Amino acid sequence: QSEDSDVWDDKALIKAYDKAVASFKDA
Amino acid sequence: EGYSPTLKWQQQQVAHFSTVRQSLNKHRNHWRSQNLDSNVAMPKSEDEEGWKKFCLGERLYSEIEMLPDNEDLGIDYIKVGFPPLLSIVSRMDQATVTSVLEYLISWFGEKPFTPELGRWLYALLACLEKPLLPEAHSLIRQLARRCSEVRVLEENKNEENISALNLIICLVSRYFDQYDLADEPS
């Protein structure tokens, strides 16, 4: 998962949020 | 009815959020030491209006219509607000995290939910250390209640807003142990 990667970029929190929000649609 | 998430989805979000917090802690020192762009001027902790403008942008803050930006000029973060970049949130101490959370929850008490607000609330919750201070405890409970109120009033079933509100309610109730505020398994 990207969160575990050493390349945790400056926008990582934003991406994590967007991913979490998008996941509701697929649930 | 029909808006609340499944228990499985809620459990997945709590697990994901926990991983995000671990990564944030791991990378905090790196991002704290990075130089900020010259246009990023973080307000002082007690500057409520400054923080609202910083996070949400002057456009939203002032509720004024502005012409779309010329794409060639790039994004004007002063107008649209700075997103919760790691290089920004890693510089915020717990007192500032709590203060900004308070300012944005106060804003949300009177204004509609927006994606910009959702991103900042999520980022601040990710920065909030456990065990919670009494002040933070009260704040996040207020946040979850407000999310519930707004969710009930969502008539157009804007999926993104419902999802974002569900996420915040889920994290407050199940990650920060405020189980009385949790959505029942559906």
Backbone of each chain as ProteinMPNN parsed JSONL, in Angstrom:
{"seq_chain_A": "QSEDSDVWDDKALIKAYDKAVASFKDA", "coords_chain_A": {"N_chain_A": [[0.826, -1.196, 0.0], [0.342, 2.306, -0.604], [0.643, 3.908, 1.646], [2.523, 2.667, 3.174], [4.777, 2.934, 1.856], [8.106, 4.185, 1.277], [8.109, 6.375, -0.209], [6.382, 8.616, 0.549], [4.483, 11.043, -0.391], [4.086, 14.694, -0.506], [1.399, 15.124, -0.737], [0.138, 13.047, 0.506], [-1.754, 12.735, 2.621], [-4.004, 13.91, 1.577], [-4.509, 12.293, -0.597], [-5.046, 9.927, 0.761], [-7.402, 10.592, 2.07], [-9.113, 11.115, -0.126], [-9.157, 8.621, -1.264], [-10.396, 7.119, 0.74], [-12.921, 8.342, 0.815], [-13.84, 7.778, -1.764], [-14.08, 5.048, -1.584], [-16.471, 4.431, -0.402], [-18.447, 4.461, -2.294], [-17.963, 2.144, -3.642], [-18.495, 0.26, -1.807]], "CA_chain_A": [[0.0, 0.0, 0.0], [1.139, 3.517, -0.733], [0.912, 4.48, 2.963], [3.685, 2.013, 3.752], [5.934, 3.179, 0.998], [9.011, 5.248, 1.707], [7.829, 7.559, -1.023], [5.117, 9.186, 1.033], [4.684, 12.405, -0.896], [3.519, 15.832, 0.224], [-0.068, 15.081, -0.817], [-0.282, 11.717, 0.954], [-2.975, 12.785, 3.432], [-5.111, 14.253, 0.673], [-4.79, 11.065, -1.363], [-5.651, 8.955, 1.681], [-8.783, 11.041, 2.27], [-9.868, 10.913, -1.372], [-9.319, 7.166, -1.426], [-11.392, 6.677, 1.722], [-14.229, 8.843, 0.379], [-14.225, 7.037, -2.977], [-14.335, 3.642, -1.272], [-17.859, 4.266, 0.041], [-19.225, 4.191, -3.508], [-17.712, 0.756, -4.056], [-18.806, -0.679, -0.704]], "C_chain_A": [[0.858, 1.243, 0.0], [1.518, 4.102, 0.633], [2.185, 3.891, 3.584], [4.967, 2.334, 2.991], [6.815, 4.277, 1.589], [8.779, 6.527, 0.927], [6.454, 8.091, -0.637], [5.168, 10.662, 0.684], [3.884, 13.444, -0.106], [1.982, 15.783, 0.263], [-0.642, 13.777, -0.258], [-1.587, 11.736, 1.759], [-4.199, 13.072, 2.573], [-5.515, 13.011, -0.131], [-5.492, 10.023, -0.483], [-7.121, 9.297, 1.914], [-9.627, 10.743, 1.027], [-10.144, 9.425, -1.599], [-10.413, 6.64, -0.484], [-12.798, 7.107, 1.292], [-14.727, 8.043, -0.831], [-14.634, 5.605, -2.648], [-15.788, 3.399, -0.856], [-18.764, 3.883, -1.129], [-19.129, 2.709, -3.894], [-18.159, -0.26, -3.005], [-20.164, -1.358, -0.923]], "O_chain_A": [[1.966, 1.244, 0.535], [2.576, 4.715, 0.775], [2.838, 4.53, 4.408], [6.076, 2.039, 3.437], [6.345, 5.167, 2.296], [9.19, 7.612, 1.337], [5.499, 8.017, -1.41], [5.818, 11.446, 1.375], [3.13, 13.124, 0.813], [1.354, 16.328, 1.17], [-1.796, 13.446, -0.529], [-2.428, 10.853, 1.596], [-5.284, 12.544, 2.814], [-6.698, 12.726, -0.316], [-6.408, 9.332, -0.927], [-7.977, 8.413, 1.951], [-10.72, 10.187, 1.127], [-11.216, 9.035, -2.062], [-11.244, 5.82, -0.876], [-13.748, 6.331, 1.393], [-15.901, 7.679, -0.901], [-15.447, 5.014, -3.358], [-16.277, 2.273, -0.952], [-19.704, 3.101, -0.986], [-20.082, 2.114, -4.399], [-18.202, -1.464, -3.26], [-20.586, -2.172, -0.103]]}, "seq_chain_B": "EGYSPTLKWQQQQVAHFSTVRQSLNKHRNHWRSQNLDSNVAMPKSEDEEGWKKFCLGERLYSEIEMLPDNEDLGIDYIKVGFPPLLSIVSRMDQATVTSVLEYLISWFGEKPFTPELGRWLYALLACLEKPLLPEAHSLIRQLARRCSEVRVLEENKNEENISALNLIICLVSRYFDQYDLADEPS", "coords_chain_B": {"N_chain_B": [[-31.591, 6.123, 7.487], [-30.435, 4.211, 4.844], [-28.316, 5.875, 4.367], [-26.261, 5.439, 6.109], [-23.127, 3.749, 6.672], [-21.89, 0.367, 6.056], [-20.902, -2.001, 8.601], [-18.577, -3.31, 7.952], [-17.338, -1.579, 6.113], [-16.864, 0.578, 7.81], [-15.05, -0.56, 9.605], [-12.935, -1.049, 7.875], [-12.183, 1.56, 7.254], [-11.258, 2.518, 9.697], [-9.022, 0.887, 10.065], [-7.475, 1.633, 7.842], [-7.079, 4.33, 8.41], [-5.581, 4.148, 10.726], [-3.217, 3.09, 9.7], [-2.469, 5.209, 8.071], [-1.942, 7.18, 10.011], [0.256, 6.046, 11.281], [2.127, 6.144, 9.216], [2.263, 8.871, 8.869], [3.473, 9.668, 11.281], [5.907, 8.446, 10.921], [7.012, 9.834, 8.791], [6.983, 12.454, 9.509], [9.133, 14.055, 10.545], [10.812, 14.292, 8.354], [9.2, 15.791, 6.548], [8.738, 18.068, 8.012], [11.116, 19.344, 7.956], [11.393, 20.216, 5.399], [11.589, 22.903, 3.043], [9.088, 25.398, 2.846], [6.969, 26.507, 0.164], [7.37, 29.803, -1.178], [5.017, 31.231, -1.1], [3.534, 30.251, 0.981], [2.273, 31.126, 3.93], [1.996, 30.386, 7.073], [-0.57, 30.964, 9.429], [-0.522, 32.401, 12.782], [-1.117, 30.45, 15.744], [-3.324, 31.422, 17.238], [-4.768, 32.908, 15.45], [-7.686, 32.976, 14.271], [-9.314, 33.848, 12.051], [-7.365, 34.054, 10.133], [-6.52, 31.383, 9.852], [-8.857, 30.165, 8.895], [-9.09, 31.366, 6.399], [-6.699, 30.514, 5.312], [-6.987, 27.705, 5.147], [-9.407, 27.317, 3.771], [-9.583, 29.189, 1.804], [-9.731, 32.456, 0.306], [-11.81, 32.864, -1.393], [-13.954, 31.142, -0.688], [-14.179, 31.831, 1.986], [-14.904, 34.527, 1.921], [-17.197, 34.367, 0.554], [-17.555, 35.205, -2.077], [-18.095, 35.533, -5.559], [-15.78, 34.614, -7.929], [-14.04, 35.108, -10.976], [-13.203, 32.288, -13.019], [-9.93, 30.967, -12.589], [-7.235, 31.686, -14.765], [-6.03, 29.002, -16.447], [-3.421, 28.819, -17.268], [-1.989, 30.188, -15.455], [-1.853, 28.683, -13.25], [-2.761, 27.252, -9.992], [-4.218, 29.441, -7.667], [-3.479, 29.521, -4.512], [-4.037, 31.221, -2.443], [-6.542, 32.133, -3.003], [-8.104, 29.765, -3.228], [-7.477, 28.276, -1.057], [-5.061, 26.561, 0.953], [-4.131, 23.197, 0.558], [-4.109, 20.37, 2.898], [-1.123, 19.746, 3.066], [1.662, 17.536, 3.686], [3.992, 18.868, 4.305], [3.017, 21.107, 5.453], [1.157, 20.353, 7.563], [2.863, 18.868, 9.157], [4.319, 20.687, 10.485], [2.717, 21.659, 12.453], [2.033, 21.995, 15.865], [0.534, 20.19, 18.692], [-1.168, 21.947, 20.042], [-1.758, 23.809, 18.091], [-2.959, 22.183, 16.149], [-5.277, 21.437, 17.538], [-6.446, 23.951, 17.928], [-6.924, 24.805, 15.267], [-8.636, 22.846, 14.425], [-10.778, 23.46, 16.065], [-11.458, 26.01, 14.998], [-12.27, 25.331, 12.399], [-14.376, 23.592, 12.873], [-16.113, 25.305, 14.084], [-16.619, 26.957, 11.923], [-17.908, 25.121, 10.235], [-20.192, 24.768, 11.668], [-21.904, 26.67, 10.789], [-21.797, 26.808, 8.078], [-21.973, 25.277, 4.758], [-20.904, 21.864, 4.096], [-17.829, 21.175, 2.517], [-15.569, 19.788, 0.025], [-12.963, 20.746, 0.49], [-13.02, 21.441, 3.176], [-13.518, 18.914, 4.27], [-11.127, 17.532, 3.637], [-9.263, 18.891, 5.22], [-10.299, 18.469, 7.81], [-10.015, 15.718, 8.034], [-7.218, 15.494, 7.84], [-6.408, 16.891, 10.118], [-7.524, 15.324, 12.118], [-5.97, 13.107, 11.703], [-3.598, 14.027, 12.691], [-4.065, 14.353, 15.327], [-3.196, 13.584, 18.557], [-3.45, 10.627, 20.563], [-3.673, 9.714, 24.046], [-6.703, 11.644, 23.985], [-6.903, 15.127, 24.714], [-9.095, 16.746, 27.089], [-10.344, 18.946, 25.866], [-10.068, 18.459, 23.118], [-11.464, 16.13, 22.919], [-14.121, 16.929, 23.431], [-14.429, 18.613, 21.235], [-14.223, 16.915, 18.93], [-16.422, 15.318, 19.286], [-18.435, 17.165, 18.996], [-18.009, 17.704, 16.329], [-18.695, 15.228, 15.082], [-21.404, 15.097, 15.698], [-22.359, 17.319, 14.316], [-21.817, 16.518, 11.698], [-23.638, 14.418, 11.489], [-26.062, 15.82, 11.664], [-25.958, 17.354, 9.325], [-25.848, 15.365, 7.434], [-28.392, 14.19, 7.581], [-29.883, 16.181, 6.432], [-29.13, 16.186, 3.827], [-30.416, 16.272, 0.769], [-30.121, 15.79, -1.895], [-28.7, 13.542, -2.09], [-25.954, 13.662, -2.519], [-23.338, 11.908, -3.293], [-20.601, 12.1, -2.694], [-20.451, 13.908, -0.584], [-22.008, 12.588, 1.37], [-20.492, 10.301, 1.754], [-18.102, 11.417, 2.73], [-18.993, 12.616, 5.101], [-19.872, 10.371, 6.456], [-17.424, 9.104, 6.766], [-16.027, 10.805, 8.538], [-17.683, 10.715, 10.812], [-17.414, 8.019, 11.383], [-14.633, 7.785, 11.975], [-14.324, 9.466, 14.201], [-16.053, 8.212, 16.02], [-15.307, 5.459, 16.083], [-12.502, 5.233, 15.815], [-11.533, 7.08, 17.638], [-12.81, 6.234, 19.873], [-15.484, 6.964, 20.603], [-17.957, 5.567, 20.996], [-20.708, 5.751, 21.398], [-21.584, 7.494, 19.515], [-21.452, 6.22, 17.15], [-22.416, 4.9, 13.918], [-24.932, 2.502, 13.691], [-24.438, -0.954, 12.865], [-25.305, -1.748, 9.543]], "CA_chain_B": [[-31.786, 4.903, 6.699], [-29.924, 4.304, 3.476], [-27.144, 6.745, 4.288], [-25.164, 5.014, 6.985], [-22.27, 2.733, 6.049], [-21.865, -0.967, 6.659], [-19.893, -2.176, 9.644], [-17.328, -3.703, 7.288], [-16.723, -0.364, 5.577], [-16.365, 1.362, 8.943], [-13.841, -1.215, 10.127], [-11.86, -0.825, 6.896], [-11.72, 2.95, 7.373], [-10.481, 2.636, 10.931], [-7.731, 0.239, 9.814], [-6.756, 2.487, 6.895], [-6.725, 5.559, 9.126], [-4.508, 3.787, 11.642], [-2.007, 2.982, 8.875], [-2.126, 6.578, 7.651], [-1.339, 7.856, 11.163], [1.599, 5.496, 11.487], [3.004, 6.694, 8.171], [2.443, 10.291, 9.172], [4.48, 9.758, 12.343], [7.186, 8.013, 10.371], [7.542, 10.795, 7.822], [6.784, 13.823, 9.997], [10.385, 14.809, 10.667], [11.29, 14.612, 7.006], [8.423, 16.872, 5.931], [8.874, 19.278, 8.822], [12.383, 20.003, 7.623], [11.385, 20.709, 4.013], [11.227, 24.31, 2.899], [7.766, 25.681, 2.286], [6.974, 27.451, -0.961], [7.425, 31.18, -0.687], [3.664, 31.801, -0.927], [2.854, 29.634, 2.131], [2.503, 31.834, 5.194], [1.089, 29.786, 8.059], [-0.97, 31.926, 10.461], [-0.23, 32.043, 14.167], [-2.106, 29.527, 16.291], [-4.527, 32.093, 17.743], [-5.365, 33.721, 14.377], [-8.812, 32.189, 13.749], [-9.694, 34.264, 10.69], [-6.228, 33.705, 9.266], [-6.537, 29.942, 9.567], [-10.009, 29.843, 8.038], [-8.727, 31.787, 5.042], [-5.577, 29.68, 4.873], [-7.456, 26.347, 4.827], [-10.579, 27.264, 2.89], [-9.381, 30.135, 0.713], [-10.46, 33.717, 0.426], [-13.031, 32.785, -2.211], [-14.99, 30.514, 0.136], [-14.283, 32.595, 3.224], [-15.593, 35.794, 1.688], [-18.423, 34.044, -0.167], [-17.682, 36.035, -3.271], [-17.862, 34.848, -6.824], [-14.631, 35.126, -8.666], [-13.916, 34.496, -12.295], [-12.277, 31.155, -12.986], [-8.53, 31.31, -12.826], [-6.625, 31.301, -16.029], [-5.285, 27.77, -16.162], [-1.992, 28.986, -17.548], [-1.344, 30.816, -14.3], [-1.799, 27.711, -12.159], [-3.738, 27.429, -8.909], [-3.918, 30.499, -6.706], [-3.856, 28.932, -3.228], [-4.587, 32.26, -1.57], [-7.98, 32.2, -3.288], [-8.823, 28.492, -3.055], [-7.044, 27.65, 0.183], [-3.953, 25.603, 0.866], [-4.541, 21.854, 0.989], [-3.315, 19.895, 4.051], [0.099, 19.066, 2.632], [2.475, 17.055, 4.809], [4.968, 19.899, 4.653], [2.312, 22.094, 6.278], [0.619, 19.807, 8.826], [3.957, 18.359, 9.987], [4.848, 21.819, 11.267], [1.731, 22.092, 13.446], [2.097, 21.265, 17.14], [-0.79, 19.734, 19.126], [-2.006, 23.104, 20.395], [-2.227, 24.401, 16.831], [-3.9, 21.218, 15.559], [-6.539, 21.558, 18.276], [-7.031, 25.268, 17.648], [-7.434, 24.862, 13.888], [-9.809, 21.975, 14.439], [-11.85, 24.259, 16.669], [-11.874, 27.056, 14.055], [-12.969, 24.751, 11.246], [-15.653, 23.047, 13.358], [-16.945, 26.484, 14.267], [-17.027, 27.341, 10.555], [-18.832, 24.093, 9.758], [-21.447, 24.936, 12.396], [-22.76, 27.666, 10.125], [-21.619, 26.79, 6.62], [-22.105, 23.939, 4.168], [-19.725, 21.004, 4.002], [-17.165, 21.222, 1.201], [-14.426, 18.864, -0.028], [-11.783, 21.375, 1.105], [-13.198, 21.301, 4.621], [-13.362, 17.492, 4.58], [-9.703, 17.163, 3.594], [-8.581, 19.463, 6.391], [-10.754, 17.797, 9.031], [-9.374, 14.394, 8.035], [-5.785, 15.675, 8.119], [-6.24, 17.296, 11.524], [-7.802, 14.135, 12.933], [-4.795, 12.23, 11.57], [-2.513, 14.625, 13.498], [-4.487, 14.474, 16.721], [-2.589, 12.502, 19.346], [-4.188, 9.937, 21.628], [-5.041, 9.988, 24.473], [-7.19, 12.987, 23.687], [-7.101, 16.098, 25.785], [-10.538, 16.972, 27.25], [-10.825, 19.935, 24.893], [-10.15, 17.8, 21.82], [-12.535, 15.154, 23.09], [-15.373, 17.653, 23.245], [-14.46, 19.142, 19.86], [-14.509, 15.915, 17.905], [-17.814, 14.88, 19.486], [-19.218, 18.22, 18.357], [-17.836, 17.508, 14.884], [-19.48, 14.069, 14.636], [-22.824, 15.457, 15.782], [-22.658, 18.235, 13.202], [-21.831, 15.694, 10.481], [-24.918, 13.695, 11.481], [-27.124, 16.786, 11.352], [-25.844, 17.742, 7.92], [-26.164, 14.177, 6.627], [-29.845, 14.042, 7.56], [-30.459, 17.211, 5.57], [-28.68, 16.007, 2.434], [-31.572, 15.825, 0.001], [-29.787, 15.358, -3.262], [-27.87, 12.343, -1.979], [-24.617, 13.91, -3.066], [-22.6, 10.758, -2.782], [-19.3, 12.445, -2.131], [-20.66, 14.507, 0.741], [-22.482, 11.544, 2.292], [-19.344, 9.454, 2.031], [-17.161, 12.17, 3.561], [-19.597, 12.776, 6.428], [-19.811, 9.037, 7.069], [-16.03, 8.837, 7.129], [-15.67, 11.572, 9.742], [-18.439, 10.129, 11.935], [-16.8, 6.715, 11.653], [-13.322, 7.928, 12.617], [-14.516, 10.023, 15.547], [-16.71, 7.264, 16.919], [-14.671, 4.144, 16.214], [-11.05, 5.319, 16.055], [-11.295, 7.849, 18.868], [-13.544, 5.575, 20.965], [-16.723, 7.644, 21.009], [-18.836, 4.57, 20.369], [-22.127, 6.111, 21.457], [-21.914, 8.295, 18.331], [-21.211, 5.406, 15.949], [-23.547, 4.379, 13.162], [-25.193, 1.087, 13.951], [-24.189, -1.796, 11.691], [-26.489, -1.84, 8.67]], "C_chain_B": [[-31.264, 5.113, 5.281], [-28.679, 5.158, 3.331], [-25.954, 6.191, 5.077], [-24.4, 3.838, 6.359], [-22.377, 1.376, 6.74], [-20.778, -1.016, 7.728], [-18.538, -2.517, 9.012], [-16.602, -2.465, 6.747], [-16.128, 0.471, 6.719], [-15.077, 0.757, 9.505], [-12.654, -1.011, 9.181], [-11.298, 0.595, 7.03], [-10.862, 3.163, 8.626], [-9.086, 2.034, 10.731], [-6.861, 1.102, 8.886], [-6.237, 3.746, 7.591], [-5.567, 5.301, 10.09], [-3.171, 3.679, 10.887], [-1.518, 4.364, 8.438], [-1.436, 7.323, 8.795], [0.073, 7.341, 11.449], [2.585, 6.065, 10.465], [3.285, 8.174, 8.416], [3.524, 10.469, 10.236], [5.87, 9.423, 11.822], [7.833, 9.1, 9.505], [7.482, 12.244, 8.297], [8.083, 14.638, 10.014], [10.946, 15.209, 9.311], [10.555, 15.827, 6.455], [8.506, 18.174, 6.718], [10.123, 20.069, 8.416], [12.425, 20.529, 6.181], [11.001, 22.186, 3.981], [9.817, 24.434, 2.332], [7.917, 26.597, 1.085], [6.856, 28.871, -0.415], [6.037, 31.778, -0.442], [2.925, 31.234, 0.289], [3.236, 30.381, 3.403], [1.517, 31.291, 6.216], [0.744, 30.803, 9.145], [-0.503, 31.478, 11.851], [-1.398, 31.237, 14.727], [-3.424, 30.226, 16.672], [-5.278, 32.908, 16.682], [-6.487, 32.935, 13.68], [-9.162, 32.56, 12.313], [-8.603, 33.887, 9.693], [-6.234, 32.238, 8.879], [-7.712, 29.54, 8.674], [-9.699, 30.219, 6.586], [-7.644, 30.877, 4.476], [-6.088, 28.317, 4.381], [-8.523, 26.339, 3.737], [-10.483, 28.24, 1.724], [-10.22, 31.385, 0.868], [-11.778, 33.677, -0.34], [-14.192, 32.245, -1.371], [-15.251, 31.356, 1.389], [-15.138, 33.847, 3.03], [-16.922, 35.606, 0.971], [-18.632, 34.952, -1.378], [-17.366, 35.206, -4.507], [-16.658, 35.482, -7.494], [-14.604, 34.44, -10.021], [-12.965, 33.32, -12.195], [-10.858, 31.61, -13.267], [-8.112, 30.915, -14.231], [-5.727, 30.1, -15.771], [-3.787, 27.925, -16.361], [-1.255, 29.538, -16.334], [-1.232, 29.855, -13.121], [-2.813, 28.042, -11.073], [-3.282, 28.552, -7.989], [-4.406, 30.02, -5.332], [-4.387, 29.968, -2.238], [-6.107, 32.312, -1.762], [-8.704, 30.903, -2.921], [-8.444, 27.767, -1.76], [-5.907, 26.674, -0.046], [-4.469, 24.227, 1.291], [-3.668, 21.399, 2.159], [-2.113, 19.06, 3.604], [0.885, 18.603, 3.853], [3.476, 18.106, 5.262], [4.334, 20.993, 5.513], [1.889, 21.478, 7.614], [1.721, 19.269, 9.744], [4.568, 19.457, 10.855], [3.917, 22.235, 12.401], [1.888, 21.282, 14.739], [0.669, 20.931, 17.596], [-1.726, 20.896, 19.479], [-2.582, 23.735, 19.125], [-3.235, 23.474, 16.149], [-5.277, 21.368, 16.221], [-7.23, 22.884, 17.982], [-7.649, 25.308, 16.253], [-8.667, 23.965, 13.743], [-11.014, 22.746, 14.996], [-12.377, 25.316, 15.693], [-12.709, 26.472, 12.914], [-14.309, 24.132, 11.659], [-16.639, 24.2, 13.593], [-17.483, 26.971, 12.911], [-18.118, 26.39, 10.058], [-20.177, 24.183, 10.481], [-22.425, 25.854, 11.7], [-22.748, 27.56, 8.61], [-21.753, 25.371, 6.078], [-20.785, 23.165, 4.189], [-19.142, 21.118, 2.593], [-16.015, 20.208, 1.208], [-13.173, 19.446, 0.632], [-11.835, 21.221, 2.627], [-12.972, 19.845, 5.038], [-11.901, 17.067, 4.613], [-8.97, 17.677, 4.823], [-9.005, 18.761, 7.687], [-10.099, 16.424, 9.157], [-7.903, 14.524, 8.434], [-5.554, 16.039, 9.585], [-6.53, 16.127, 12.462], [-6.607, 13.175, 12.878], [-3.638, 12.723, 12.44], [-2.823, 14.622, 14.992], [-3.989, 13.282, 17.542], [-3.56, 11.921, 20.368], [-3.25, 9.711, 22.796], [-5.431, 11.449, 24.255], [-7.22, 13.863, 24.933], [-8.611, 16.358, 25.898], [-11.111, 17.933, 26.209], [-11.024, 19.286, 23.513], [-11.289, 16.782, 21.81], [-13.89, 15.802, 22.811], [-15.527, 18.143, 21.801], [-14.854, 18.08, 18.841], [-15.918, 15.325, 18.076], [-18.765, 15.891, 18.836], [-19.173, 18.052, 16.831], [-18.715, 16.352, 14.379], [-20.979, 14.382, 14.671], [-23.231, 16.368, 14.632], [-22.716, 17.461, 11.874], [-23.153, 14.941, 10.368], [-26.069, 14.617, 11.1], [-27.137, 17.12, 9.871], [-26.228, 16.566, 7.017], [-27.675, 13.984, 6.485], [-30.485, 15.011, 6.56], [-30.034, 17.104, 4.11], [-29.827, 15.445, 1.615], [-31.185, 15.251, -1.353], [-28.906, 14.109, -3.265], [-26.536, 12.512, -2.695], [-23.673, 12.862, -2.48], [-21.287, 11.123, -2.108], [-19.452, 13.047, -0.735], [-21.09, 13.461, 1.761], [-21.301, 10.675, 2.719], [-18.366, 10.144, 2.984], [-17.7, 12.328, 4.987], [-19.57, 11.446, 7.177], [-18.398, 8.719, 7.565], [-15.667, 9.542, 8.437], [-16.39, 11.017, 10.973], [-17.792, 8.812, 12.368], [-15.484, 6.867, 12.409], [-13.451, 8.475, 14.036], [-15.046, 8.939, 16.482], [-15.902, 5.994, 17.141], [-13.155, 4.198, 16.359], [-10.768, 6.012, 17.378], [-12.218, 7.41, 20.019], [-14.746, 6.366, 21.5], [-17.887, 6.786, 20.482], [-20.328, 4.913, 20.429], [-22.563, 6.926, 20.248], [-21.812, 7.484, 17.038], [-22.514, 5.03, 15.249], [-23.693, 2.902, 13.491], [-24.867, 0.285, 12.694], [-25.455, -1.903, 10.856], [-26.362, -3.038, 7.745]], "O_chain_B": [[-31.621, 6.083, 4.613], [-28.051, 5.161, 2.272], [-24.797, 6.449, 4.746], [-24.968, 3.041, 5.612], [-22.885, 1.263, 7.855], [-19.865, -0.191, 7.754], [-17.492, -2.068, 9.481], [-15.39, -2.332, 6.911], [-15.024, 1.001, 6.6], [-14.135, 1.477, 9.836], [-11.52, -0.826, 9.622], [-10.089, 0.804, 6.931], [-9.873, 3.895, 8.603], [-8.089, 2.605, 11.174], [-5.665, 1.275, 9.124], [-5.099, 4.165, 7.38], [-4.682, 6.142, 10.246], [-2.132, 4.121, 11.379], [-0.319, 4.646, 8.435], [-0.449, 8.023, 8.568], [0.966, 8.107, 11.813], [3.717, 6.418, 10.798], [4.396, 8.658, 8.198], [4.393, 11.331, 10.101], [6.867, 10.025, 12.219], [9.054, 9.256, 9.497], [7.883, 13.156, 7.574], [8.114, 15.777, 9.548], [11.48, 16.304, 9.136], [11.172, 16.771, 5.962], [8.361, 19.257, 6.152], [10.166, 21.295, 8.522], [13.377, 21.204, 5.791], [10.195, 22.652, 4.786], [9.414, 23.671, 1.453], [8.872, 27.367, 0.995], [6.314, 29.097, 0.667], [5.897, 32.724, 0.334], [1.82, 31.677, 0.602], [4.363, 30.283, 3.888], [0.348, 31.678, 6.231], [1.634, 31.431, 9.718], [-0.139, 30.32, 12.055], [-2.525, 31.335, 14.24], [-4.505, 29.68, 16.451], [-6.301, 33.524, 16.979], [-6.27, 32.312, 12.64], [-9.291, 31.685, 11.457], [-8.878, 33.462, 8.571], [-5.985, 31.887, 7.726], [-7.575, 28.68, 7.804], [-10.015, 29.47, 5.662], [-7.676, 30.516, 3.3], [-5.67, 27.836, 3.328], [-8.536, 25.455, 2.881], [-11.234, 28.12, 0.755], [-11.284, 31.367, 1.486], [-12.737, 34.363, 0.012], [-15.277, 32.825, -1.351], [-16.396, 31.561, 1.791], [-15.981, 34.178, 3.864], [-17.683, 36.557, 0.798], [-19.744, 35.401, -1.656], [-16.509, 34.322, -4.502], [-16.541, 36.702, -7.607], [-15.093, 33.321, -10.176], [-12.031, 33.334, -11.393], [-10.618, 32.51, -14.071], [-8.589, 29.929, -14.792], [-4.786, 30.17, -14.98], [-2.987, 27.254, -15.71], [-0.042, 29.373, -16.205], [-0.596, 30.169, -12.115], [-3.61, 28.97, -11.202], [-2.121, 28.612, -7.584], [-5.596, 30.102, -5.026], [-5.106, 29.623, -1.301], [-6.858, 32.508, -0.806], [-9.801, 30.944, -2.363], [-9.045, 26.748, -1.422], [-5.806, 26.045, -1.099], [-5.177, 24.119, 2.292], [-2.604, 21.972, 2.393], [-2.095, 17.837, 3.747], [0.788, 19.2, 4.925], [3.773, 18.223, 6.45], [5.036, 21.719, 6.218], [2.218, 22.009, 8.675], [1.544, 19.216, 10.961], [5.251, 19.175, 11.84], [4.284, 23.073, 13.225], [1.878, 20.051, 14.717], [-0.297, 21.346, 16.955], [-2.931, 20.826, 19.237], [-3.743, 24.141, 19.092], [-4.251, 23.937, 15.63], [-6.302, 21.418, 15.542], [-8.448, 22.935, 17.808], [-8.769, 25.789, 16.079], [-9.612, 24.296, 13.027], [-12.117, 22.68, 14.454], [-13.587, 25.503, 15.57], [-13.723, 27.045, 12.515], [-15.265, 24.147, 10.885], [-17.836, 24.077, 13.331], [-18.649, 27.343, 12.786], [-19.135, 26.83, 9.521], [-21.192, 23.721, 9.959], [-23.625, 25.829, 11.977], [-23.59, 28.153, 7.935], [-21.663, 24.395, 6.822], [-19.704, 23.745, 4.286], [-19.877, 21.153, 1.606], [-15.542, 19.814, 2.274], [-12.409, 18.715, 1.262], [-10.833, 20.914, 3.273], [-12.312, 19.579, 6.042], [-11.482, 16.331, 5.507], [-8.146, 16.967, 5.4], [-8.173, 18.492, 8.554], [-9.682, 16.019, 10.242], [-7.405, 13.76, 9.261], [-4.615, 15.55, 10.213], [-5.858, 15.962, 13.481], [-6.274, 12.521, 13.867], [-2.8, 11.932, 12.872], [-1.942, 14.863, 15.817], [-4.317, 12.13, 17.256], [-4.377, 12.633, 20.954], [-2.06, 9.522, 22.544], [-4.601, 12.355, 24.332], [-7.518, 13.409, 26.038], [-9.334, 16.207, 24.914], [-12.231, 17.747, 25.733], [-12.021, 19.536, 22.835], [-11.981, 16.61, 20.806], [-14.697, 15.275, 22.045], [-16.615, 18.091, 21.226], [-15.714, 18.313, 17.992], [-16.527, 14.884, 17.101], [-19.76, 15.521, 18.214], [-20.178, 18.236, 16.143], [-19.399, 16.49, 13.365], [-21.726, 13.979, 13.779], [-24.304, 16.213, 14.049], [-23.573, 17.731, 11.032], [-23.721, 14.836, 9.281], [-26.941, 14.247, 10.314], [-28.194, 17.164, 9.24], [-26.851, 16.75, 5.972], [-28.172, 13.657, 5.407], [-31.493, 14.696, 5.927], [-30.524, 17.846, 3.259], [-30.174, 14.271, 1.751], [-31.837, 14.349, -1.879], [-28.428, 13.676, -4.314], [-26.063, 11.609, -3.385], [-23.273, 12.939, -1.319], [-20.907, 10.541, -1.092], [-18.684, 12.738, 0.176], [-20.593, 13.447, 2.887], [-21.14, 10.359, 3.898], [-17.865, 9.529, 3.925], [-16.955, 12.19, 5.958], [-19.284, 11.399, 8.374], [-18.212, 8.144, 8.637], [-15.07, 8.941, 9.33], [-15.791, 10.865, 12.038], [-17.646, 8.535, 13.559], [-15.245, 6.151, 13.382], [-12.777, 8.011, 14.956], [-14.551, 8.771, 17.597], [-15.819, 5.502, 18.267], [-12.569, 3.301, 16.964], [-9.893, 5.601, 18.14], [-12.381, 8.128, 21.006], [-14.979, 6.418, 22.707], [-18.68, 7.222, 19.647], [-21.115, 4.429, 19.616], [-23.757, 7.045, 19.973], [-22.059, 8.01, 15.953], [-23.559, 4.865, 15.878], [-22.715, 2.158, 13.558], [-25.006, 0.792, 11.581], [-26.544, -2.121, 11.388], [-27.253, -3.29, 6.934]]}, "name": "protein", "num_of_chains": 2, "seq": "QSEDSDVWDDKALIKAYDKAVASFKDAEGYSPTLKWQQQQVAHFSTVRQSLNKHRNHWRSQNLDSNVAMPKSEDEEGWKKFCLGERLYSEIEMLPDNEDLGIDYIKVGFPPLLSIVSRMDQATVTSVLEYLISWFGEKPFTPELGRWLYALLACLEKPLLPEAHSLIRQLARRCSEVRVLEENKNEENISALNLIICLVSRYFDQYDLADEPS"}
